[in-house]
């Protein structure tokens, strides 16, 4: 078993095959929404992955057909998390929510978001969350075109 996959994660499934890590957010009952635990584990995995020179790529995906529904508002508004969540949202420097996205930018090799089984290849080491937004736009483009709504994507 690969060292990164050997760690026990509560909300992620991590496997390594042929030096390619597969990181799956595993909260299908919440559409893989990011709780504070998911955010902490994604940051930890990204930091471990960036130190592993044997890996060639990372595939990020979500369990049961949903990549990620965003921040888990139930967890954010839970009484035990309210003060911490408020501080993370208003503090003047990088928040935990920003860090979970930006930490993947610093990984030294490709991190590939996967949406509905389609791996989206990054031309440059783009920010993975931006790629997910782009993936949603691409997947939903036929629906928007039929409804008459148009969207411009600026690169």
N, C-alpha and C positions, 0 to 999 in steps of 0.2 A: 504494500500500500504506500502511496506517495505521502510525503510528510504533510502537505497541505490538507489532503483528504483525511488524514489521521486525526485531526482535531475534531472535537465534538461540537456541533453547532445545533442550536435550538430551532432556528428558523431557516436555515440554509441546508441544501444538499450539495456537497462538493465531491467531485470525482476527477481523477486524472487518468486519461488514456492517451498513449502515444505522445506524451509531453504536451497535451492540450488539456487545460483545466476547464471543467464544466461547473459553473456556479449557478444553482437554481434557487430562487426565492421560493420557499415552500410554506406558503400560507394561503392555500386555495380557498379556504372558507372566507377569507377577507380579500379575495382577488389580489393576493400578494402585496397588499398595502404595506408600506414601510412603517412599522412600529419603531420605538426607540431601540428595541433589541435587534431588529433587522438592520437598522442603520449601524449600530455598533459592530455587528458581525460582518457586514459588508466592508466596513473600514478595516477591520482586522484581517479579513481575507485578502483585500487589496494590498495591504502592507506586507503580508506573508508572500503573496504572489510576486510582488515587485522585487523581493529578495531572492527568489528562486530563479537562478540562471538557466536551469534545465528546461523550463517551460518555453513553448513557442507561441502560444496564444491562450486567450481566456474567452470562453463563451458564457455570457450572462443571459439567463432566461428565467421565466417564471413557471411555476407548476400549473398544470391543467389548462394550458392555452391562454393564460393571461400573463403578460410580462409584469406589470406593476400598476396598481390603481392610484399611486401617489402616496401621500402621507396618510397614515391611519388616524383619522380624526378622533375615533373612539379612544385610542391610546393617548393622543395629544391632549384631549379634554379630561382624561381620567384625573380625579382629585390628587392622586399621588404624584402626577406628572405636571400639573398645571404651572407651578412656579418655575420648574426647570424649562418647560416648553416656552413659557413667556420670555424667559431670559434668552433662550436660544433664538427666538424670533426678533428680539430688539437689540441684542448686543451689537456694538459697533464694529466688531471684527468677525472673522469667519465663523459661521455657525456650524453646528453639527450637520444640519441639512445641506449646507453648501459643501462641507467637507466630504460627505458620502459621495457626492458627484465628482468633485475635483480630485479626489484621491485616485480615481481610475485614470485620469488624464496623465498622471505621473508614472503609471506602469510602463515599463520600458519596451513592451511589445504589444501587439494587437490585442485589444479587448473588444470582443464582438458581441453586440446586443442581438438577441434572437427573439423574433416576434412571430408567433404562430408557426414555429418550425422553420422560419426563414432567417438565415444568418445574414445580417447586413454587413458587408465588408467596408471597412474604413479606409479611405484613400490616404488620409493623413491621420495622425493620432488624435482624432476628434474626441471631444468630450462625449462619453457614452450616453449620457442622458439626452443630450441634444440629438444624438442619433436615434434614440427611442422616439422622440417627438417627430422626427423626420419619418421614421418607420410608420407611425400612426397616420401621418399625412399621406404617405404612399399607399398604405393598405386601404384607407378610406377615400382615396381620390375618386374612384368611380362613383361612389355614393354622392360626393360633393358635386361632381360634374353633372350627374343626373338631376340633382335638386336645384341646379342653377347657381349654387354658391361657388365662388372661386377663391383661391388662396395663393398668394405669391410667397415663394420661399427665397429668402436672400441668403446667399452663402458668403 
